[in-house]
Structure formats: structure tokens, C-alpha cells
């Protein structure tokens, strides 16, 4: 790829997320650094960041700019928010077209590169069936939408402030190209080792431990009929059981792993320790701390 359109998400009239960081301010700083680095690599780079406007005009400006300039890659850059407050790390994710192998490959390099900086790897997400549908669907070229970190997550924000927007933007640009650029070298061995695979058949390698895919496999073993694609959607949610104290089996074991219980406590038995971990999780994200893993808690666990 030799030409890109990058954009900072949202604008100051239609602002993005705000908590411990302001998304609109920070994504523009990241975008500027990434553009500078890509130009250093000799690429033709277009800035698709809008001025102040309403939401619809904001979205249209980005995709219209990318399409009219006939670039090879469109990269909207965002920061995310899921809760009012969150103590801990949530991490980075990249929204893609899972039917586009190039989108998978570039998204993989980016999310792995952000992981190399210390952000938790939340993997790839399906941008054709999610909240970022416009940027992925309305762009004529390969598109990847980056959610660098979560603005309310204390560990994400501490790491972001430690690294700074310039290094993060530089790292994203290197991941787009697949090799180090200039003096600010960021070594990420996975750049050159990504295997492009058709995600409709094989789960993208970026999904950490393929955890959602493993959960889908277990649901199917218990009578489900899910496509094992590593993406969380309404069909997967509908197939999940309500877990409560006394539950046993591999889905409970998956839950214990997701809650980062020690290996000896990942025994598939929903006992007092698992109950306490679920209640603590629910309290941390503002859900009713009832100790039951129902649709709202599953959604939070799998976001």
C-alpha cells in the first residue's frame, strides 16, 4: 500500500468519548503522528479529519475524502468508551471487513503492534455488523478502524500518557507498512509473520487465545449451531446460558479464565470464589451485582 487516508474520529461540535482522556483531542494527535510517519516512508497520505460539523457530515467527510482520492487504505482513528468509570485495563481493538483478507492482515498488524506497547489485545471486530458500519461499508478501499484504548480505563489511560500520542501514531504507521520507519523504531516481530487467512473459514489469529471462538466451539458441543468466527454478536449471546452459583462445565471454566482466576481455580465449578469474582466485575462496570452471568454480564465480558 502506497497511499492512505487517515482521520481523527469525531470533531469538537460532535465530540467523541470523554472521561480521563478526551477522544477528539487525542485521536487527532495520534493521527497527525501517523501521517507524518507514513509520509516519511514515502507514501501519499490524505488527512480525512473533518472540521466542526454534525455527525452525519463528519462521517461522510471521512469516507468521501478517502474515496475521492482513490487511496489504497482508509484508517479512522478513535479512542473507545464502554463505562462511566473502570479500574483496570480494557485495551485496543480494530474494526474490519472480515471478508477482506487485506483488512484482516492490516488490522492484525495494528492490534498486535498496540499490544507490543502494552495495551490489552481485544482483537479484530466485525465492522460490517457493528457500530462502525459506515466507515467500513462506505469506503471503496480496504478500511480498518482503530480503537486505541478506553478513555475511562485507568490502566489504559496511564499507559497512554506514558507512551504519548506521537509514539502511538508512529507505531500505527509502522504497523500499516509492516516495517520500521525513521528514527523512532518500534520493534514488533509479528509485523512480518502475519498469515492472511479467509476469516469466514478460519478465526483471525489476532483474537487473543481465540477465546470467543473457543466459547463458540463449546456452545456447539452442547447443542448449539453457531458459526465459529471469533466475533461476538446476537446469535452468540442468545446461545449462552445463564450461569449462577452451582453451575459446572466448560463454559464455567471459560468464564473463570476470562475473569483471570488462577489456573487451579479454573476448575469449571461455579463456587464462592467465582461468585465473588463476578460480583466484583459487575460492581466495577456498574451492573447490578447479583452474581449471575446473564445477557448484560455476558455482553460486558465479551465486548
C-alpha positions in Angstrom: 0.0 0.0 0.0 1.4 3.4 -1.1 -1.5 5.7 -0.3 -3.7 6.2 2.7 -6.4 8.4 4.1 -6.2 8.8 7.9 -8.8 10.6 10.0 -9.2 11.5 13.6 -12.7 10.4 14.7 -15.5 12.9 15.6 -15.0 16.6 15.9 -15.4 19.3 18.5 -19.0 20.1 17.5 -19.9 16.4 17.6 -17.4 15.2 20.2 -16.2 11.7 20.9 -15.8 9.9 24.2 -14.6 11.9 27.2 -13.5 10.6 30.7 -9.9 10.6 31.8 -8.9 11.4 28.2 -10.7 13.4 25.5 -11.1 11.2 22.4 -11.4 14.1 19.9 -8.2 15.8 21.1 -6.1 12.6 21.4 -7.1 10.9 18.2 -6.1 14.0 16.2 -2.7 13.9 17.8 -2.3 10.2 17.1 -3.5 10.8 13.5 -1.0 13.6 12.9 1.9 11.5 14.1 0.8 8.5 11.9 0.5 10.8 8.9 3.9 12.3 9.5 5.5 8.8 9.7 3.8 7.5 6.6 4.9 10.5 4.6 8.5 9.8 5.9 8.1 6.3 4.4 7.3 8.0 1.0 3.6 7.3 0.9 0.9 9.7 -0.4 -1.2 10.4 2.6 -4.5 12.3 2.8 -5.9 13.8 6.0 -9.6 12.9 6.2 -10.2 14.6 9.6 -13.1 17.0 9.4 -13.7 20.4 10.9 -16.6 21.1 13.2 -19.9 19.7 11.8 -22.8 17.4 12.6 -22.4 13.7 13.0 -23.6 12.7 9.5 -21.4 15.3 7.8 -18.5 14.1 10.0 -18.9 10.5 8.8 -19.4 11.4 5.2 -16.3 13.7 5.1 -14.0 10.8 6.0 -15.3 8.3 3.5 -15.8 10.9 0.8 -12.3 12.1 1.2 -10.9 8.6 1.0 -13.0 7.6 -2.0 -12.4 10.8 -4.0 -8.6 10.5 -3.5 -8.7 6.8 -4.6 -6.3 5.7 -1.8 -5.4 2.2 -1.0 -6.3 2.2 2.7 -8.7 4.2 4.9 -7.8 4.4 8.6 -10.2 6.2 11.0 -8.6 6.5 14.5 -10.6 6.6 17.7 -10.5 6.0 21.4 -13.3 4.0 23.0 -15.6 4.2 26.0 -17.8 1.5 27.5 -18.4 2.5 31.1 -18.7 5.6 33.2 -15.6 4.5 35.2 -13.4 1.5 35.0 -10.5 0.5 37.3 -8.1 -1.6 35.2 -7.2 -2.3 31.6 -9.6 -2.8 28.7 -7.4 -2.4 25.7 -7.2 -2.0 22.0 -9.3 -3.3 19.1 -9.6 -2.9 15.4 -12.8 -3.0 13.4 -12.5 -4.5 9.9 -14.3 -6.1 7.0 -13.8 -9.8 7.9 -14.4 -10.7 4.2 -11.4 -8.7 3.1 -8.1 -10.5 3.7 -6.1 -7.3 3.4 -8.3 -5.7 6.1 -7.6 -8.7 8.3 -3.9 -8.5 7.7 -3.5 -4.8 8.3 -5.8 -4.9 11.3 -3.8 -7.8 12.7 -0.5 -5.9 12.4 -2.1 -2.9 14.1 -3.7 -4.6 17.1 -0.5 -6.7 17.6 1.6 -3.5 17.5 -0.5 -1.8 20.1 -0.3 -4.9 22.2 3.5 -4.7 21.9 3.3 -1.2 23.5 1.4 -2.8 26.5 -2.3 -2.4 25.6 -4.5 -5.4 26.1 -5.3 -7.1 22.8 -9.1 -7.2 22.2 -8.6 -8.5 18.7 -10.5 -7.8 15.5 -14.2 -6.9 15.4 -16.7 -7.2 12.6 -17.2 -3.7 11.2 -19.9 -4.8 8.7 -22.3 -5.7 11.5 -21.4 -3.3 14.3 -21.4 0.3 15.3 -18.7 1.3 12.8 -20.6 0.1 9.7 -20.4 3.4 7.9 -16.6 3.7 7.8 -16.1 0.1 6.8 -19.1 -0.3 4.4 -19.0 3.1 2.6 -15.3 3.1 1.8 -14.3 1.8 -1.6 -10.9 0.6 -0.5 -9.6 -1.6 2.4 -10.6 0.1 5.7 -9.5 -0.5 9.3 -11.0 1.5 12.2 -8.7 1.6 15.2 -9.9 1.9 18.8 -6.6 2.7 20.5 -7.7 2.3 24.1 -10.6 3.1 26.5 -10.7 6.6 27.9 -12.3 5.6 31.2 -10.0 2.6 32.0 -7.4 3.7 34.5 -4.6 1.4 33.2 -5.2 2.2 29.6 -5.0 5.9 30.3 -1.9 5.6 32.5 -0.2 3.6 29.7 -1.4 6.1 27.0 0.0 9.0 29.0 3.3 7.2 29.5 3.7 6.4 25.8 2.3 9.6 24.3 0.3 10.2 21.1 3.4 10.6 18.9 4.8 7.2 19.7 1.4 5.5 19.4 0.8 7.2 16.0 4.3 6.2 14.8 3.6 2.6 15.9 0.3 2.5 14.0 2.1 3.8 10.8 4.8 1.2 11.1 2.1 -1.5 11.5 0.3 -0.2 8.4 3.5 -0.5 6.4 4.8 -3.7 8.1 8.3 -2.4 8.8 10.2 0.1 11.0 10.3 3.7 9.7 12.7 6.5 10.6 14.5 7.1 13.9 11.7 6.2 16.3 12.0 2.4 15.8 9.4 0.2 17.4 10.3 -3.5 17.2 7.2 -5.7 16.7 8.3 -9.2 15.4 4.7 -10.0 14.4 4.8 -7.4 11.6 6.3 -9.7 9.1 4.8 -13.0 10.3 1.0 -12.4 9.9 -0.6 -15.1 7.8 -3.5 -13.8 5.7 -6.5 -16.2 6.1 -10.1 -16.0 4.9 -11.8 -15.2 8.2 -15.1 -16.7 7.1 -13.4 -20.1 7.4 -10.6 -19.6 9.9 -10.7 -17.4 13.0 -8.2 -14.4 12.7 -5.0 -15.1 14.5 -5.3 -11.8 16.4 -8.1 -12.9 18.7 -6.2 -13.4 22.0 -6.3 -17.2 22.6 -9.2 -17.2 20.1 -11.3 -17.0 23.3 -14.6 -16.2 21.7 -14.1 -18.9 19.1 -13.3 -21.4 21.8 -16.5 -20.4 23.6 -18.5 -20.8 20.4 -17.0 -24.2 19.9 -18.0 -25.2 23.4 -21.6 -23.9 22.8 -21.8 -26.1 19.7 -20.6 -29.1 21.6 -23.5 -28.6 23.9 -26.1 -28.5 21.1 -25.6 -25.0 19.6 -25.3 -24.2 15.9 -23.0 -21.2 15.8 -20.6 -20.1 13.1 -17.2 -20.3 14.8 -15.8 -17.0 13.7 -14.4 -15.4 16.9 -16.8 -12.5 16.7 -19.4 -11.7 19.4 -22.8 -11.0 18.1 -26.5 -11.5 18.9 -26.5 -15.2 17.9 -23.7 -16.0 20.3 -25.3 -14.0 23.0 -28.6 -15.8 22.6 -26.9 -19.2 22.7 -25.1 -18.5 26.1 -26.6 -20.0 29.2 -27.3 -18.0 32.4 -24.6 -19.0 34.8 -25.0 -18.9 38.6 -23.5 -20.5 41.7 -23.6 -24.3 41.3 -23.1 -24.3 37.5 -20.5 -26.7 36.2 -18.8 -27.4 32.9 -16.5 -26.0 30.3 -18.5 -22.7 29.8 -18.0 -22.0 33.5 -14.3 -22.9 33.0 -14.1 -20.4 30.1 -15.7 -17.8 32.4 -13.1 -18.4 35.1 -10.4 -18.0 32.6 -11.9 -14.7 31.3 -12.0 -13.5 35.0 -8.3 -14.2 35.2 -8.7 -16.6 38.1 -5.6 -18.7 38.9 -5.2 -21.9 36.9 -6.0 -24.1 39.9 -9.3 -22.2 40.3 -10.3 -22.7 36.6 -12.0 -25.9 37.5 -15.4 -25.5 35.8 -17.2 -25.3 39.2 -19.1 -22.0 39.9 -18.4 -21.8 43.6 -17.9 -19.0 46.1 -14.7 -17.7 44.6 -16.1 -17.5 41.1 -19.2 -15.8 42.6 -17.1 -13.2 44.3 -15.1 -12.5 41.1 -18.3 -12.0 39.1 -19.8 -9.7 41.7 -16.6 -7.6 41.8 -16.7 -7.4 37.9 -20.3 -6.3 37.9 -19.6 -3.6 40.5 -16.6 -2.4 38.6 -18.6 -1.8 35.4 -21.9 -0.5 37.0 -24.1 -3.6 36.6 -26.4 -5.0 39.3 -24.0 -7.2 41.4 -26.3 -10.2 41.5 -23.6 -12.8 40.9 -25.5 -14.2 37.9 -24.0 -14.2 34.4 -26.9 -13.2 32.2 -27.1 -11.3 28.9 -25.8 -8.0 30.3 -22.9 -9.5 32.1 -22.1 -11.8 29.1 -22.1 -8.7 26.9 -19.7 -6.9 29.2 -17.4 -9.9 29.4 -17.3 -10.3 25.6 -17.0 -6.7 24.5 
